[in-house]
Amino acid sequence: MKQFLLAFIPIFVAVDAIAVMPMFLSLTNGLVLKDIRKIIIQSVWTAISLALVFILLGKGIFNVLGITVGDFMVAGGIILFCIAIIDLISPGKKRRVGYSEDLGVVPIGTPLIVGPAVLTTCLIIVDEYGVFATILSVVVNVLLAGILFYFSRQVSRVIGRSGANALSKIMALLLAAIAVMMIRKGLVFIFSGL
């Protein structure tokens, strides 16, 4: 249980469903509930599938390319830090996308739910907390995002735009702290191997 909770928190921060919710609302604006449900199912399925493939095959790809875990921790930490900084200083994530049948796959399933931040976090925490805890935490986090999207109109009315923005900034700050921790651990890993 402890391993799951330790894996759950960084993935929860990386998924950042609260920050994605306003984009989900704008992308699905004007659609009937039946279409919204279909998009949610499609996005959850896409996000989980992509994360699982990356968790299971990522290490093998690294071995072929000669990339160490330390290298990936530093690179991933830098990417996560950049994403966090962009989220902190930008007025809001904006993407201009028209409606299509694959809206749940791209852009909602990926890169909005499972993008670079989640994939990087998954590959790093799999070494720390194990494959099972990582997969379980990804599945639970993506399902939570799907539930949030299903109730997004009600949540939006309760917390308002300002509340969603404030929560998004707090998540970005936590993501920045996790990124710094990953860079520190990656450097320790690299220098301990010298």
VOTOR-64597 format. One record per residue (C-alpha): residue in three letters; x, y, z. Coordinates in steps of 0.5 Angstrom, whole numbers, padded with zeros to 4 digits. Example, Ala and Ser with C-alpha at 12.3 -4.5 7.8 and 13.67 -1.06 7.14 Angstrom:
VOTOR-64597
 type     X     Y     Z
  Ala  0025 -0009  0016
  Ser  0027 -0002  0014
***
This chain:
VOTOR-64597
 type     X     Y     Z
  Met  0000  0000  0000
  Lys  0006  0005  0002
  Gln  0009  0003 -0005
  Phe  0003  0005 -0009
  Leu  0002  0012 -0005
  Leu  0009  0014 -0006
  Ala  0008  0012 -0014
  Phe  0001  0015 -0014
  Ile  0003  0022 -0011
  Pro  0008  0024 -0017
  Ile  0003  0021 -0022
  Phe -0003  0025 -0019
  Val  0001  0031 -0020
  Ala  0004  0030 -0027
  Val -0003  0028 -0030
  Asp -0006  0034 -0027
  Ala -0013  0033 -0029
  Ile -0016  0039 -0026
  Ala -0011  0044 -0030
  Val -0014  0039 -0036
  Met -0021  0040 -0034
  Pro -0022  0047 -0037
  Met -0019  0045 -0044
  Phe -0024  0038 -0044
  Leu -0030  0043 -0043
  Ser -0028  0047 -0048
  Leu -0026  0041 -0053
  Thr -0033  0038 -0051
  Asn -0037  0044 -0051
  Gly -0044  0044 -0054
  Leu -0044  0036 -0055
  Val -0049  0031 -0052
  Leu -0048  0027 -0046
  Lys -0047  0021 -0050
  Asp -0042  0024 -0055
  Ile -0038  0026 -0048
  Arg -0038  0019 -0045
  Lys -0035  0016 -0051
  Ile -0030  0021 -0051
  Ile -0028  0020 -0044
  Ile -0028  0012 -0045
  Gln -0024  0013 -0051
  Ser -0019  0018 -0047
  Val -0018  0014 -0041
  Trp -0017  0008 -0046
  Thr -0012  0011 -0050
  Ala -0008  0014 -0044
  Ile -0008  0008 -0040
  Ser -0005  0004 -0046
  Leu  0000  0009 -0048
  Ala  0003  0009 -0041
  Leu  0003  0001 -0040
  Val  0007  0000 -0047
  Phe  0012  0006 -0044
  Ile  0012  0003 -0037
  Leu  0013 -0004 -0040
  Leu  0018 -0003 -0046
  Gly  0021  0004 -0044
  Lys  0027  0000 -0041
  Gly  0029 -0004 -0047
  Ile  0029  0002 -0051
  Phe  0034  0005 -0046
  Asn  0038 -0001 -0046
  Val  0039 -0001 -0054
  Leu  0040  0006 -0054
  Gly  0045  0006 -0048
  Ile  0041  0011 -0044
  Thr  0042  0010 -0036
  Val  0037  0011 -0031
  Gly  0041  0017 -0028
  Asp  0041  0020 -0035
  Phe  0033  0019 -0036
  Met  0032  0022 -0029
  Val  0036  0028 -0031
  Ala  0033  0029 -0037
  Gly  0026  0028 -0035
  Gly  0027  0032 -0029
  Ile  0029  0038 -0034
  Ile  0023  0037 -0038
  Leu  0018  0036 -0032
  Phe  0021  0043 -0029
  Cys  0020  0046 -0036
  Ile  0013  0044 -0036
  Ala  0012  0046 -0029
  Ile  0015  0053 -0030
  Ile  0011  0054 -0037
  Asp  0004  0052 -0033
  Leu  0006  0057 -0027
  Ile  0008  0063 -0031
  Ser  0002  0062 -0037
  Pro -0005  0065 -0036
  Gly -0007  0058 -0038
  Lys -0006  0052 -0043
  Lys -0009  0053 -0049
  Arg -0010  0049 -0055
  Arg -0014  0050 -0062
  Val -0017  0044 -0064
  Gly -0023  0042 -0068
  Tyr -0028  0037 -0066
  Ser -0027  0030 -0069
  Glu -0028  0023 -0068
  Asp -0021  0022 -0065
  Leu -0022  0027 -0060
  Gly -0021  0022 -0054
  Val -0015  0020 -0057
  Val -0012  0026 -0059
  Pro -0011  0031 -0056
  Ile -0015  0029 -0049
  Gly -0012  0022 -0048
  Thr -0005  0024 -0051
  Pro -0002  0029 -0049
  Leu -0007  0032 -0045
  Ile -0008  0026 -0040
  Val -0002  0022 -0041
  Gly  0004  0027 -0044
  Pro  0011  0027 -0043
  Ala  0010  0029 -0036
  Val  0007  0023 -0034
  Leu  0011  0018 -0038
  Thr  0017  0021 -0035
  Thr  0015  0020 -0028
  Cys  0013  0013 -0030
  Leu  0019  0011 -0032
  Ile  0023  0014 -0026
  Ile  0018  0011 -0021
  Val  0018  0004 -0024
  Asp  0025  0003 -0021
  Glu  0023  0006 -0014
  Tyr  0017  0003 -0013
  Gly  0016 -0003 -0018
  Val  0012 -0004 -0024
  Phe  0006 -0006 -0020
  Ala  0005  0000 -0016
  Thr  0007  0004 -0022
  Ile  0002  0001 -0026
  Leu -0004  0001 -0021
  Ser -0002  0008 -0020
  Val -0003  0010 -0027
  Val -0009  0006 -0028
  Val -0013  0010 -0022
  Asn -0010  0017 -0024
  Val -0013  0016 -0031
  Leu -0019  0013 -0028
  Leu -0020  0019 -0023
  Ala -0019  0024 -0029
  Gly -0024  0020 -0033
  Ile -0029  0021 -0027
  Leu -0027  0028 -0026
  Phe -0028  0030 -0034
  Tyr -0035  0026 -0033
  Phe -0037  0031 -0027
  Ser -0033  0037 -0030
  Arg -0039  0041 -0031
  Gln -0041  0041 -0024
  Val -0034  0041 -0021
  Ser -0033  0048 -0026
  Arg -0039  0051 -0023
  Val -0037  0049 -0016
  Ile -0030  0051 -0016
  Gly -0030  0057 -0021
  Arg -0025  0059 -0026
  Ser -0021  0062 -0021
  Gly -0021  0056 -0016
  Ala -0019  0051 -0022
  Asn -0013  0056 -0024
  Ala -0011  0056 -0017
  Leu -0011  0049 -0016
  Ser -0007  0048 -0023
  Lys -0002  0053 -0020
  Ile -0001  0049 -0014
  Met  0000  0043 -0018
  Ala  0005  0046 -0022
  Leu  0009  0048 -0016
  Leu  0009  0041 -0014
  Leu  0011  0038 -0021
  Ala  0017  0043 -0020
  Ala  0019  0040 -0014
  Ile  0019  0033 -0016
  Ala  0023  0035 -0022
  Val  0028  0038 -0018
  Met  0028  0032 -0014
  Met  0029  0027 -0020
  Ile  0035  0031 -0022
  Arg  0038  0031 -0016
  Lys  0037  0023 -0015
  Gly  0039  0023 -0023
  Leu  0046  0026 -0021
  Val  0047  0022 -0015
  Phe  0046  0016 -0019
  Ile  0051  0018 -0025
  Phe  0056  0021 -0020
  Ser  0056  0014 -0016
  Gly  0057  0010 -0022
  Leu  0064  0014 -0024
***
